């Protein structure tokens, strides 16, 4: 059983480090040029953008990662995955505006930018999934560099030139359009994207069969992402959403460690689970535990530095975000653990089960968020974030072991 190479970890680490660095680099700019209220509106936009990307992509990127090692028609598999967001976009658009208008007091222009940017971002996510599944980590790195460069560069140019308008920052997200076109062209030239006879019903059916049962999971996951900020906006005010988002971005530095490990671990896991014997499973479990220990150490180190990070990166107006960071770090830490166990459910293609779990947790998240924000204010939202991720990890771990049993409680020496 071949284990992960340091080159792949390094490449994914740099790539996802750059992506995680993007909001950190923008924090001094945005918190200086935006008021708490404007930053709160921008935070709600970011949530919408991420949620729409999930819904429009409809898990085509996840399906591609799972099916890649099972299908000989890889070029057509990519093209069929590319069709999924194009099919889902008009459906999502139809339902999005009335729902968004009901829950968010945001201008239609802002909602439209979020919708279009999410479509292009979905296409980029599919391309990234292909590079990840194919082990082309250098190409993955190049796409991520292009993504971050376009976002940060356009943001600084537009924000500094327009200053008072949050649209200056939002227009930068449309740079995903150019990136999607470039990557699509390069894949086509290299024969990785076969457009002739692009709609192969069997491959499209596989993507839809994988993705559609995950839609409740995506919606519930979106609810988990949204609920704390919506409750804050309604009970305390949109300014508190901006402070909460700053804390999320500071605590999210831990994703520099989580994301590259998951990007390497998931395709390696999918490739090896089919012919892995019991002894190798024990070894995999032990390495997972070592990762958990490293994750706790990394999170604790960030906690010790969090006050200093807030002082350096964030204007004085948002300094109270440092009170929330410890709870945010706990939430992200368990989110990293969640990634390691949800892969077993995805490999087993029990996506309907994952949807049921996420819907149940999202309902609990809504109740806990309302209660905790009402009781403890903005700190309650951070506690709710931590609680939800702990609960999600525990429930998914339990059911992942039901559908794909692993020797989590066997303690044997790791094989060399």
PyMOL commands that set and color helices and strands:
alter all, ss='L'
color gray80, all
select helices_A, chain A and resi 6-33+36-57+60-67+74-103+108-133+137-162+167-189+201-212+215-235+238-275+278-313+316-323+325-347+351-376+378-403
alter helices_A, ss='H'
color red, helices_A
deselect
rebuild
show_as cartoon
